[in-house]
């Protein structure tokens, strides 16, 4: 077994569109969006225990990209990425119920020498 880091970016659509609100209204909602997503990550014990960096939020239009590092101890890179995806999918439904849709998940794992 070996330690792996999975560098991750998850792109969420926030559920807003130009027809529903204006930019000023959306600007006021950014803090709530960050808190909703951060809370979902923190509530899942397995996911939160394996995140070894800050959650970095970047907004673009009505979407938000969340970047972080997920670390685990696994047999190989493919298993590390599979475990990461399993943990991430556990919070998908909760976020969708709040109006946040995962549009894209990008991950790249690297083995660590210990």
C-alpha positions, 0 to 999 in steps of 0.5 A: 500500500502507498500514500496517494494525493488526488488533486481535485477540481469540482465544477458546480452549477449554482442553479442560478440563471440570468432569467432568475436573478441579476448579477447583484443578487448573485454576488450577495449569494456567494457567501451562502453558496460557499458555506453550503458546499463547504458544509456538505464536504465537512458533514461527510466524515470520510471525505472530510478526513481525507481532504488535506488542503483548504477548499479553494472556491473560484466563481465564474459566471453562475458556476463555482469551481472547488479545488482541493487535495484528497489524500489516501492510502491505497494499492495504486493510483486507479484505486485512489481515484476510485475511492475519491470518486466514491466519497465525492458521490456520497455528497452529490444528492445532498448538494443537488437537493440544494440546487447545486449540480456537479458538472465536471470532476477533474482529478489526478493522483500521484503516489507519495514516497514515505 
